[in-house]
Amino acid sequence: MNIVNPLDLERSEISIEHFGAFSLWQEAKTKENREHMLRAHALRAEDRQPLIVVVDDEPVVAITLSEILRRHGANVTWFTEPLLALAYVASGPIELLISDINMPLLDGLDLAAQVSLLTPSCRMILLSAVCGQTEITERVSVMNLKVKLLTKPINVPCLLSAISEALPGCDEVAPASRLGDAAQRQD
């Protein structure tokens, strides 16, 4: 049976059958989220430093950034839903949040504000394709957030440098100058 998300269909295409498929889709999504949270909590239990959380509503971006950081020695988990990431942070502190700004339900700036309330020592790097916009910098200022803003597409050496600045005592993430060495070791 093909599971279809009715939210992806045009209004004229939605039938009563799609609502049954939608409940199956929701059930599968809930199971997937539960399994992902268990894996994320297992990382916390390993107690390696630093614990980095990547949040982006685009799975390809979240997974790719996490894998790049993992290959550079970081203890990292990722989320595509900011509310799940917030629930994870509420269950225990993290050292670094790397989040997209433009996301549904809870944007990256609001997520950062909530994370800073839960874990005041958490450092934050926010990503946006429109980082230069005055509106974003004004919101950061008004919200009194201490964040580093980076522009998408992400330049990996710049991201690694920003992580080194955010976590100065951390030797886990290879510095940008060793980017080629780390990539060669993976081959």
C-alpha positions as CSV (number, residue, x, y, z in Angstrom):
1,M,0.0,0.0,0.0
2,N,1.3,3.4,-0.9
3,I,1.2,5.9,2.0
4,V,0.2,9.3,0.8
5,N,0.4,12.5,2.8
6,P,-2.9,14.3,1.9
7,L,-1.3,17.6,2.7
8,D,0.7,17.0,-0.5
9,L,-2.4,16.7,-2.6
10,E,-4.4,19.4,-4.3
11,R,-7.8,20.1,-2.6
12,S,-9.7,18.6,-5.5
13,E,-7.8,15.3,-5.2
14,I,-8.5,14.6,-1.5
15,S,-11.0,11.9,-0.9
16,I,-12.2,10.0,2.2
17,E,-9.6,7.2,1.3
18,H,-6.8,9.7,1.7
19,F,-7.7,10.3,5.4
20,G,-7.2,6.7,6.1
21,A,-3.8,6.9,4.4
22,F,-3.1,10.1,6.3
23,S,-3.6,8.3,9.7
24,L,-1.1,5.6,8.5
25,W,1.3,8.4,7.4
26,Q,1.0,10.1,10.8
27,E,1.5,6.8,12.6
28,A,4.6,6.1,10.5
29,K,5.9,9.6,11.1
30,T,5.3,9.3,14.9
31,K,7.2,6.0,15.0
32,E,10.1,7.5,13.0
33,N,10.2,10.5,15.4
34,R,10.2,8.1,18.4
35,E,13.0,6.0,17.0
36,H,15.0,9.2,16.1
37,M,14.6,10.5,19.7
38,L,15.9,7.2,21.1
39,R,19.0,7.4,18.9
40,A,19.5,11.0,19.9
41,H,19.2,10.1,23.6
42,A,21.7,7.3,23.1
43,L,24.2,9.9,21.9
44,R,23.7,11.9,25.1
45,A,24.3,8.7,27.2
46,E,27.6,8.2,25.4
47,D,28.7,11.5,27.1
48,R,31.1,12.5,24.4
49,Q,31.7,16.2,24.1
50,P,30.5,18.5,22.6
51,L,26.8,17.6,22.0
52,I,25.7,19.5,18.9
53,V,22.1,19.6,17.6
54,V,21.5,20.4,14.0
55,V,17.9,21.5,13.1
56,D,16.8,22.1,9.5
57,D,13.4,21.4,8.0
58,E,15.1,20.1,4.9
59,P,16.2,16.5,5.8
60,V,19.0,16.5,3.2
61,V,20.6,19.6,4.8
62,A,20.1,18.4,8.4
63,I,21.6,14.9,7.6
64,T,24.4,16.2,5.5
65,L,25.6,18.8,8.0
66,S,25.4,16.2,10.8
67,E,27.4,13.7,8.8
68,I,30.1,16.4,8.0
69,L,30.4,17.3,11.6
70,R,30.4,13.6,12.7
71,R,33.3,13.0,10.2
72,H,35.2,15.8,11.9
73,G,34.8,14.2,15.4
74,A,31.7,15.9,16.7
75,N,29.0,14.2,18.8
76,V,26.0,15.4,16.8
77,T,22.3,14.6,16.2
78,W,19.8,16.2,13.9
79,F,16.1,17.1,13.7
80,T,13.9,18.2,10.9
81,E,11.2,19.4,13.2
82,P,12.1,22.3,15.6
83,L,9.5,21.3,18.2
84,L,11.1,17.8,18.5
85,A,14.5,19.5,18.8
86,L,13.2,21.7,21.6
87,A,11.8,18.6,23.4
88,Y,15.2,17.0,23.1
89,V,16.9,20.1,24.6
90,A,14.3,20.2,27.4
91,S,15.4,16.7,28.3
92,G,19.0,17.7,28.9
93,P,21.5,20.4,28.0
94,I,23.4,20.7,24.8
95,E,26.6,22.6,24.0
96,L,25.8,23.9,20.5
97,L,22.7,24.5,18.4
98,I,23.0,24.8,14.6
99,S,19.7,25.8,13.1
100,D,18.1,27.0,10.0
101,I,16.1,30.2,10.5
102,N,13.3,29.8,8.0
103,M,11.2,26.8,9.3
104,P,7.5,26.0,9.8
105,L,5.8,26.1,13.2
106,L,8.8,27.5,15.0
107,D,11.5,29.5,13.2
108,G,15.2,29.3,14.1
109,L,15.2,32.6,16.0
110,D,12.3,31.5,18.2
111,L,13.9,28.1,18.7
112,A,17.2,29.8,19.7
113,A,15.3,31.9,22.2
114,Q,13.6,28.9,23.8
115,V,16.9,26.9,23.8
116,S,18.6,29.8,25.6
117,L,16.0,29.7,28.3
118,L,16.4,26.0,28.8
119,T,20.2,25.9,28.4
120,P,21.7,29.4,28.9
121,S,25.2,28.2,28.3
122,C,24.3,26.7,24.9
123,R,26.1,28.4,21.9
124,M,24.1,29.0,18.7
125,I,24.8,29.2,15.0
126,L,21.9,30.2,12.8
127,L,21.8,29.5,9.1
128,S,19.8,31.4,6.5
129,A,19.8,32.0,2.8
130,V,18.9,35.6,3.6
131,C,21.3,36.3,6.4
132,G,22.0,39.8,5.2
133,Q,18.4,41.0,5.7
134,T,18.0,43.7,8.2
135,E,14.9,42.1,9.6
136,I,16.8,39.1,10.8
137,T,19.6,41.1,12.4
138,E,17.0,43.4,14.0
139,R,15.1,40.4,15.5
140,V,18.3,39.0,16.8
141,S,19.0,42.3,18.5
142,V,15.5,42.7,19.9
143,M,15.5,39.2,21.2
144,N,18.9,39.8,22.8
145,L,20.2,36.5,21.3
146,K,23.9,35.7,21.2
147,V,24.1,33.9,17.9
148,K,26.5,33.6,15.0
149,L,24.7,34.1,11.7
150,L,26.0,32.1,8.6
151,T,24.7,32.3,5.1
152,K,23.5,29.3,3.1
153,P,24.8,27.5,1.1
154,I,27.1,26.5,3.9
155,N,30.9,26.8,3.4
156,V,32.2,23.9,5.5
157,P,35.5,25.6,6.5
158,C,33.5,28.6,7.7
159,L,31.1,26.4,9.7
160,L,34.0,24.5,11.3
161,S,35.6,27.9,12.1
162,A,32.4,29.2,13.7
163,I,32.1,26.0,15.7
164,S,35.7,26.4,17.0
165,E,34.9,30.0,18.0
166,A,31.6,28.9,19.7
167,L,33.3,26.0,21.6
168,P,36.9,27.3,22.1
169,G,38.0,24.5,24.5
170,C,36.7,21.8,22.2
171,D,39.3,19.6,20.5
172,E,36.6,17.1,19.2
173,V,35.8,19.0,15.9
174,A,38.7,19.2,13.5
175,P,39.6,22.8,12.6
176,A,39.0,24.0,9.1
177,S,42.8,23.8,8.3
178,R,42.7,20.0,8.8
179,L,39.6,19.6,6.6
180,G,41.6,17.8,3.8
181,D,43.3,15.5,6.4
182,A,40.0,14.4,7.9
183,A,38.5,13.8,4.5
184,Q,41.5,11.6,3.5
185,R,41.2,9.5,6.7
186,Q,37.6,8.7,5.8
187,D,38.6,7.2,2.4
